[in-house]
Amino acid sequence: MKLLLDENLSDRIPARIEEVFPGSRHVKGCQLLRQPDEIVWQFARENGFAILSKDWDFYQMSLLRGFPPKVIFLKIGNCPTEIIISLLLDNTNEIAAFLTDEIASLLILEK
């Protein structure tokens, strides 16, 4: 269940969720910072990541293109990193079910 975190999220999150989401990375650690969404999408697809983002562009790309990659959209606005981490950890089972679902391409999480 590895997630690729978009640049609008803290690059400290992957280390904090590693136990539950092993192999998760931030775009910064993949040399994808400030790259177009299309490049991030392609990287995630080619490397088996689900994209985690608050960016509406990924939301729309998921609706138009389907998957891979799957997109987890955080509908939360600006909030502390701790809230994002809690949201992910509190929804681990839902995320796991989504990532193995053969039909769903988009999961929306809200606080």
N, C-alpha and C positions, 0 to 999 in steps of 0.2 A: 504494500500500500504506500508507494512512494509518491509524494506530492512535490510539484514544482511551484514554489511561491513566487508570485509576481512582484515587481519592484515596489508596488504600493503597500507591501507588507514588510514588516521588520525582518532583517536578515538574521536576527537572533532566534527566530521561531524554530527553524529546523532542529537545532540542538535541543530545544526544550520539548520537542515532540518525538524525538528519535526512537524512544522505547516503543511507542505505539505506531508510528509511521516511519519505519526504518528506511533509510536511503533517500529521505526527503532532502531537497536542496532549495536554495534561493537562487533566483536568476543571477544575482551578483557572483555567486560561486561558480556559475557556469559560463562566465564571461558574456552574459546576455543583457547586462544593464544598459538601459536606453536603446535597446534594439526594438525594431518594429514588432508589433504583436504577431505578425505572420511568422517571423523567425522563431519567436518563443513557442508558438503553436507547433511548428515543424519540429523543433528540438524535442518538445514533450512527446509528440507522436513517435518520433524515431527512437526515443530512449525509454519508453514505457512509463512516463509520468502522467499523473492527472494534474491539471492546472488548478491552483488555488488562487483566487483573485477577487478583488472588489471592483475590477474594471468591467464596465458594461460592454466593452468591445468583445471580451471573451465570452460573456453571456450570449451576445448576439451571434458570434461565430459558432458557438455550440448549437444554437437553434438552427442555424442555416446549414451547417456542415455535418452535424452529428459527431460521432467519435470514431476512432481515436483522434485526439486525446479526450478524455472525459474532463468536464469542468465543474469545479465546486465554487459556486459564487457566494461570496459573503455579502449579504445585504445588511450591512451594519453601519455604514458611514464611518466617520472618524471616531476611533476609540482606542483605549490603551491596549498595548500588546497582550497584557494579561487576560483581557476579555476575549481576544481572538484565540489564545491558547486554551482557555476554558471552554470556549465554544467548540473547538475541535475535539478536545478530550471528552467533553460531555456527549458528543455525537459520534463517538468512535464506531459504534455498532451500525448506525445509519450510514456512515461513510463507507464502512466495509461492505455492507449490502449493496450500496450504490456502485462501488467499484467492480463488483462481480456481476452486476445486473447486465444481461446481454442486450437490453433494449435502451435503457436510460443513458442519456448523454450529459445531462445537467442536473446538479443538485444545488438547491438554494438553501443556505443556512442563515437564520436570523437570530438575534439575541432576544 
